Amino acid sequence: MAERLGYRPQGGGARTWLAQPVQLTPGMKDLVAHPVDAVAESEREALWAAAQPELEAAGARLVVAADGLWELCMDAEGEVGGVPPSLGLGQAMSAPPLRSEAARRLQVLTTGLQMAWFQHPVNLQRERDGRGAVHGLWLWSPGQPGAARAASRVCGGGALGRWLAAGAGLDWQADPAAAPAEQGDTVVVVDALAAPPIPERRLELLESVATEVVGPRLPGLLRGQLTMLEFIDPQAEAGTGPGSLVLGRGDLLAFWRRPRRP
């Protein structure tokens, strides 16, 4: 999604990372990061106060962005690769390559935060309450918004969709079925399809996408008001098949054309 909105890797200078609080549990070979329940304001303040020495040593600071999202701000040189939380959470964490100053400083910072928050009173109380402890942060940066915007509006995607749209200076609508932008592309995020619990639920969600998201846009495609509809699976792995499907006006006309008689 970030790439679709025109974000590009940033090689240095002031930058911002999405800092999602996570609980760390041991997996088969590595640690696995899981999202945690909402962190109360008093809990956040106590955790951040304990992390202040680590943040000062790294030359970084934590801030609260729109919708309560946490951001890490830091000046550093070099690119930092990373997996967005939508793909990385719930999966085994791999050691990141430490080829740049920024990557090394982030590695030291995240390790320090885990030590500062381990057995923290906030986490002990959260565990007693049956809530996930905040063991660390999942840091991810979409990069720098490009000069040439690839889209004009974002529909859906929740807090993360709104965060990315705001960073790129784009209009955002909460409803994935909202009207497309009058000019430029509209990126629609249907995150409900990420992990439906049962096949019947997946079929129900697909039918909802067809009737509420795709259906209203087909007349515009037929009349030439829309150039195309492109469906992208962000979780598609390279080499396993097509990760996108493009539907143009000619495809619809071909679909409705009667087959020739033999």
Backbone hydrogen bonds in HBPLUS format (Angstrom, degrees):
<---DONOR---> <-ACCEPTOR-->    atom                        ^
c    i                          cat <-CA-CA->   ^        H-A-AA   ^      H-
h    n   atom  resd res      DA  || num        DHA   H-A  angle D-A-AA Bond
n    s   type  num  typ     dist DA aas  dist angle  dist       angle   num
A0005-LEU N   A0001-MET O   3.00 MM   4  6.30 138.4  2.18 146.0 157.0     1
A0005-LEU N   A0002-ALA O   3.16 MM   3  5.15 128.6  2.44  94.2 107.5     2
A0007-TYR N   A0002-ALA O   3.04 MM   5  5.45 158.8  2.08 155.1 148.3     3
A0006-GLY N   A0003-GLU O   3.10 MM   3  5.25 161.1  2.14 106.3 111.0     4
A0146-GLY N   A0006-GLY O   2.68 MM 140  4.98 133.2  1.89 118.3 133.7     5
A0008-ARG N   A0144-GLN O   2.78 MM 136  5.20 151.7  1.86 134.2 142.1     6
A0144-GLN N   A0008-ARG O   2.66 MM 136  5.20 158.6  1.71 161.8 158.2     7
A0078-GLY N   A0011-GLY O   2.62 MM  67  4.71 151.0  1.70 148.2 141.7     8
A0076-ALA N   A0013-GLY O   3.36 MM  63  5.57 161.6  2.40 127.3 125.6     9
A0015-ARG N   A0074-MET O   3.18 MM  59  5.87 148.3  2.29 138.2 146.3    10
A0074-MET N   A0015-ARG O   3.25 MM  59  5.87 161.0  2.28 155.4 160.4    11
A0017-TRP N   A0072-LEU O   2.84 MM  55  5.05 161.4  1.88 149.1 155.5    12
A0072-LEU N   A0017-TRP O   2.89 MM  55  5.05 160.1  1.92 144.2 150.8    13
A0018-LEU N   A0140-TRP O   2.72 MM 122  5.22 163.5  1.74 156.8 151.3    14
A0140-TRP N   A0018-LEU O   3.05 MM 122  5.22 147.5  2.16 140.9 150.1    15
A0019-ALA N   A0070-TRP O   2.87 MM  51  5.08 173.3  1.87 137.1 135.1    16
A0020-GLN N   A0138-TRP O   3.09 MM 118  5.02 159.9  2.13 140.3 134.9    17
A0138-TRP N   A0020-GLN O   2.75 MM 118  5.02 161.6  1.79 142.4 148.5    18
A0022-VAL N   A0136-GLY O   3.01 MM 114  5.57 163.1  2.04 141.9 143.2    19
A0135-HIS N   A0022-VAL O   2.91 MM 113  6.11 136.9  2.10 142.6 155.3    20
A0136-GLY N   A0022-VAL O   3.30 MM 114  5.57 150.7  2.39 152.3 152.6    21
A0023-GLN N   A0034-HIS O   2.83 MM  11  5.17 162.1  1.86 152.8 158.0    22
A0034-HIS N   A0023-GLN O   2.86 MM  11  5.17 153.6  1.93 148.2 156.9    23
A0025-THR N   A0032-VAL O   2.96 MM   7  5.29 163.3  1.98 148.2 153.3    24
A0032-VAL N   A0025-THR O   2.74 MM   7  5.29 157.7  1.79 157.5 165.5    25
A0027-GLY N   A0030-ASP O   2.67 MM   3  5.22 143.4  1.80 142.9 155.5    26
A0093-MET N   A0031-LEU O   2.83 MM  62  5.67 167.4  1.84 176.4 178.4    27
A0090-GLY N   A0033-ALA O   2.74 MM  57  5.66 156.5  1.79 167.3 174.7    28
A0044-ARG N   A0040-ALA O   2.84 MM   4  6.15 161.6  1.88 157.0 162.5    29
A0045-GLU N   A0041-GLU O   2.97 MM   4  6.19 165.0  1.99 151.9 155.3    30
A0046-ALA N   A0042-SER O   3.14 MM   4  6.31 157.4  2.19 142.5 148.1    31
A0047-LEU N   A0043-GLU O   2.96 MM   4  6.19 164.4  1.98 155.8 159.8    32
A0048-TRP N   A0044-ARG O   2.86 MM   4  6.00 167.0  1.88 157.5 161.5    33
A0049-ALA N   A0045-GLU O   2.97 MM   4  6.04 149.4  2.06 140.9 149.1    34
A0050-ALA N   A0046-ALA O   3.15 MM   4  6.40 154.5  2.22 143.9 149.7    35
A0051-ALA N   A0047-LEU O   3.05 MM   4  6.29 136.5  2.25 140.2 152.6    36
A0052-GLN N   A0049-ALA O   3.32 MM   3  5.24 157.6  2.37  99.0 105.6    37
A0054-GLU N   A0051-ALA O   3.07 MM   3  5.44 118.6  2.47 108.8 123.4    38
A0055-LEU N   A0051-ALA O   2.98 MM   4  6.22 157.4  2.04 157.0 164.4    39
A0056-GLU N   A0052-GLN O   2.89 MM   4  6.06 162.8  1.92 158.5 162.3    40
A0057-ALA N   A0053-PRO O   3.05 MM   4  6.16 155.4  2.11 141.3 147.9    41
A0058-ALA N   A0054-GLU O   3.13 MM   4  6.32 142.3  2.28 139.3 148.6    42
A0059-GLY N   A0055-LEU O   2.97 MM   4  6.04 113.7  2.43 136.6 153.5    43
A0060-ALA N   A0055-LEU O   2.91 MM   5  5.03 173.1  1.91 150.3 150.1    44
A0059-GLY N   A0056-GLU O   3.15 MM   3  4.96 147.3  2.26  94.9 104.8    45
A0061-ARG N   A0073-CYS O   3.08 MM  12  5.43 146.3  2.20 146.7 155.9    46
A0073-CYS N   A0061-ARG O   2.90 MM  12  5.43 167.5  1.91 161.6 165.6    47
A0063-VAL N   A0071-GLU O   2.91 MM   8  5.27 157.0  1.96 148.0 154.5    48
A0071-GLU N   A0063-VAL O   2.85 MM   8  5.27 159.5  1.90 158.9 160.3    49
A0065-ALA N   A0069-LEU O   2.69 MM   4  5.14 169.1  1.70 165.1 166.1    50
A0068-GLY N   A0065-ALA O   3.28 MM   3  5.67 135.9  2.49 135.2 131.8    51
A0069-LEU N   A0066-ALA O   3.31 MM   3  6.11 173.6  2.32 124.2 124.7    52
A0102-ALA N   A0077-GLU O   3.02 MM  25  5.57 150.7  2.11 158.7 156.1    53
A0087-LEU N   A0084-PRO O   3.00 MM   3  5.67 154.2  2.07 120.2 127.0    54
A0088-GLY N   A0084-PRO O   2.98 MM   4  6.08 155.3  2.04 152.5 160.0    55
A0089-LEU N   A0085-PRO O   3.16 MM   4  5.29 166.4  2.18 129.5 133.3    56
A0091-GLN N   A0088-GLY O   3.09 MM   3  5.51 154.2  2.15 136.3 136.6    57
A0104-ARG N   A0100-SER O   3.09 MM   4  6.35 160.5  2.13 150.4 155.4    58
A0105-ARG N   A0101-GLU O   2.98 MM   4  6.19 163.0  2.01 155.2 159.7    59
A0106-LEU N   A0102-ALA O   2.98 MM   4  6.13 157.0  2.03 148.8 155.2    60
A0107-GLN N   A0103-ALA O   3.00 MM   4  6.16 152.3  2.08 143.6 151.0    61
A0108-VAL N   A0104-ARG O   3.08 MM   4  6.34 162.9  2.11 150.6 154.0    62
A0109-LEU N   A0105-ARG O   2.95 MM   4  6.10 156.6  2.01 143.9 151.0    63
A0110-THR N   A0106-LEU O   2.85 MM   4  6.00 172.2  1.85 155.9 157.2    64
A0111-THR N   A0107-GLN O   3.12 MM   4  6.23 158.5  2.16 145.4 151.3    65
A0112-GLY N   A0108-VAL O   2.99 MM   4  6.15 155.9  2.05 144.2 151.2    66
A0113-LEU N   A0109-LEU O   2.87 MM   4  6.15 153.3  1.94 154.6 162.3    67
A0114-GLN N   A0110-THR O   3.11 MM   4  6.32 155.5  2.18 143.1 148.8    68
A0115-MET N   A0111-THR O   3.16 MM   4  6.47 152.2  2.24 145.5 152.5    69
A0116-ALA N   A0112-GLY O   2.90 MM   4  6.14 153.5  1.97 147.6 155.4    70
A0117-TRP N   A0113-LEU O   2.94 MM   4  6.06 146.9  2.05 148.2 156.0    71
A0118-PHE N   A0114-GLN O   3.02 MM   4  5.90 123.7  2.35 134.8 146.9    72
A0120-HIS N   A0117-TRP O   3.11 MM   3  4.96 155.6  2.18 122.8 117.0    73
A0123-ASN N   A0120-HIS O   2.90 MM   3  5.31 116.6  2.31 110.1 125.3    74
A0124-LEU N   A0120-HIS O   2.94 MM   4  6.26 158.3  1.99 157.5 164.7    75
A0125-GLN N   A0121-PRO O   3.03 MM   4  6.15 157.7  2.08 146.0 151.0    76
A0126-ARG N   A0122-VAL O   2.95 MM   4  6.20 154.0  2.02 144.2 152.2    77
A0127-GLU N   A0123-ASN O   2.91 MM   4  6.10 157.3  1.96 149.6 154.9    78
A0128-ARG N   A0124-LEU O   3.06 MM   4  6.32 151.0  2.15 139.8 147.7    79
A0129-ASP N   A0125-GLN O   2.96 MM   4  6.20 141.0  2.12 143.1 153.9    80
A0131-ARG N   A0126-ARG O   2.74 MM   5  4.95 160.4  1.78 158.5 151.6    81
A0130-GLY N   A0127-GLU O   3.06 MM   3  4.98 157.6  2.12 100.5 107.2    82
A0152-SER N   A0185-ASP O   2.79 MM  33  5.62 172.7  1.79 156.8 154.5    83
A0187-VAL N   A0153-ARG O   2.91 MM  34  6.31 162.1  1.94 161.9 161.5    84
A0154-VAL N   A0171-ASP O   2.88 MM  17  6.27 152.9  1.95 149.9 158.4    85
A0173-GLN N   A0154-VAL O   2.82 MM  19  6.27 154.6  1.89 158.3 166.3    86
A0155-CYS N   A0187-VAL O   2.84 MM  32  6.20 163.0  1.87 158.9 161.9    87
A0189-VAL N   A0155-CYS O   2.87 MM  34  6.23 164.9  1.89 169.2 173.4    88
A0156-GLY N   A0173-GLN O   2.79 MM  17  6.25 161.7  1.83 161.0 165.9    89
A0161-GLY N   A0157-GLY O   2.98 MM   4  4.14 157.9  2.03 112.7 112.0    90
A0162-ARG N   A0158-GLY O   3.00 MM   4  6.31 158.8  2.05 152.5 158.7    91
A0163-TRP N   A0159-ALA O   2.90 MM   4  6.06 151.4  1.98 142.5 150.8    92
A0164-LEU N   A0160-LEU O   2.94 MM   4  6.18 162.3  1.97 153.7 156.9    93
A0165-ALA N   A0161-GLY O   2.95 MM   4  6.08 159.5  2.00 145.6 151.9    94
A0166-ALA N   A0162-ARG O   2.89 MM   4  6.02 160.4  1.92 148.4 153.6    95
A0167-GLY N   A0163-TRP O   3.07 MM   4  6.24 157.8  2.12 144.4 150.3    96
A0168-ALA N   A0164-LEU O   3.11 MM   4  6.32 142.2  2.26 142.5 151.9    97
A0170-LEU N   A0165-ALA O   2.82 MM   5  4.92 177.4  1.82 147.4 147.0    98
A0169-GLY N   A0166-ALA O   3.10 MM   3  4.95 155.9  2.16  99.4 106.8    99
A0178-ALA N   A0175-ASP O   3.04 MM   3  5.34 160.7  2.08 119.0 119.4   100
A0194-ALA N   A0191-ASP O   3.12 MM   3  5.45 166.9  2.14 114.8 117.8   101
A0201-ARG N   A0198-ILE O   3.04 MM   3  5.33 122.3  2.38 105.2 119.2   102
A0202-ARG N   A0198-ILE O   3.11 MM   4  6.48 151.6  2.19 149.9 158.6   103
A0203-LEU N   A0199-PRO O   2.95 MM   4  6.27 157.7  2.00 154.5 159.5   104
A0204-GLU N   A0200-GLU O   3.03 MM   4  6.27 154.2  2.10 142.5 149.7   105
A0205-LEU N   A0201-ARG O   2.95 MM   4  6.22 153.6  2.02 147.9 154.5   106
A0206-LEU N   A0202-ARG O   2.90 MM   4  6.16 156.3  1.95 150.6 157.1   107
A0207-GLU N   A0203-LEU O   2.98 MM   4  6.20 157.6  2.03 148.9 154.5   108
A0208-SER N   A0204-GLU O   3.05 MM   4  6.28 147.4  2.16 138.9 148.1   109
A0209-VAL N   A0205-LEU O   2.92 MM   4  6.25 153.2  1.99 149.0 155.8   110
A0210-ALA N   A0206-LEU O   2.97 MM   4  6.24 158.5  2.02 148.1 153.8   111
A0211-THR N   A0207-GLU O   3.00 MM   4  6.19 159.4  2.04 149.5 154.1   112
A0212-GLU N   A0208-SER O   2.82 MM   4  5.65 161.6  1.86 150.2 156.0   113
A0213-VAL N   A0209-VAL O   2.96 MM   4  5.02 147.4  2.07 125.1 134.0   114
A0214-VAL N   A0209-VAL O   2.92 MM   5  6.27 163.4  1.94 161.3 166.3   115
A0215-GLY N   A0210-ALA O   2.78 MM   5  5.74 144.0  1.90 141.5 153.1   116
A0217-ARG N   A0214-VAL O   2.95 MM   3  5.42 142.5  2.09 114.6 126.1   117
A0218-LEU N   A0215-GLY O   3.21 MM   3  5.46 152.3  2.29 109.4 117.0   118
A0221-LEU N   A0217-ARG O   3.17 MM   4  6.49 145.4  2.30 144.2 154.2   119
A0221-LEU N   A0218-LEU O   3.01 MM   3  4.97 120.0  2.39  96.1 111.8   120
A0222-LEU N   A0218-LEU O   2.93 MM   4  6.24 157.2  1.99 158.5 164.3   121
A0223-ARG N   A0219-PRO O   2.96 MM   4  6.17 154.2  2.03 149.6 156.4   122
A0225-GLN N   A0220-GLY O   2.75 MM   5  4.84 127.8  2.02 154.3 159.1   123
A0226-LEU N   A0220-GLY O   3.06 MM   6  5.43 144.8  2.19 119.9 116.0   124
A0224-GLY N   A0221-LEU O   3.29 MM   3  5.17 154.7  2.35  97.5 104.9   125
A0229-LEU N   A0247-LEU O   2.82 MM  18  5.05 161.8  1.85 147.8 154.0   126
A0247-LEU N   A0229-LEU O   2.70 MM  18  5.05 162.0  1.73 156.7 162.9   127
A0231-PHE N   A0245-LEU O   2.74 MM  14  5.01 165.5  1.76 149.4 153.5   128
A0245-LEU N   A0231-PHE O   2.74 MM  14  5.01 143.0  1.87 139.0 151.3   129
A0233-ASP N   A0243-GLY O   2.81 MM  10  5.30 170.2  1.82 159.3 161.5   130
A0236-ALA N   A0233-ASP O   3.19 MM   3  5.54 169.4  2.20 115.3 118.0   131
A0240-THR N   A0237-GLU O   3.16 MM   3  5.73 157.1  2.22 139.8 138.2   132
A0251-ASP N   A0248-GLY O   3.10 MM   3  5.32 130.3  2.36 100.6 113.4   133
A0252-LEU N   A0248-GLY O   3.38 MM   4  6.83 149.5  2.48 146.8 154.2   134
A0253-LEU N   A0249-ARG O   3.08 MM   4  6.42 160.2  2.13 152.3 157.9   135
A0254-ALA N   A0250-GLY O   2.94 MM   4  6.07 155.1  2.00 142.4 149.4   136
A0255-PHE N   A0251-ASP O   2.95 MM   4  6.09 141.8  2.10 137.3 147.8   137
A0256-TRP N   A0252-LEU O   3.13 MM   4  6.42 149.1  2.23 147.7 154.0   138
A0257-ARG N   A0253-LEU O   3.10 MM   4  6.18 125.8  2.40 140.3 153.8   139
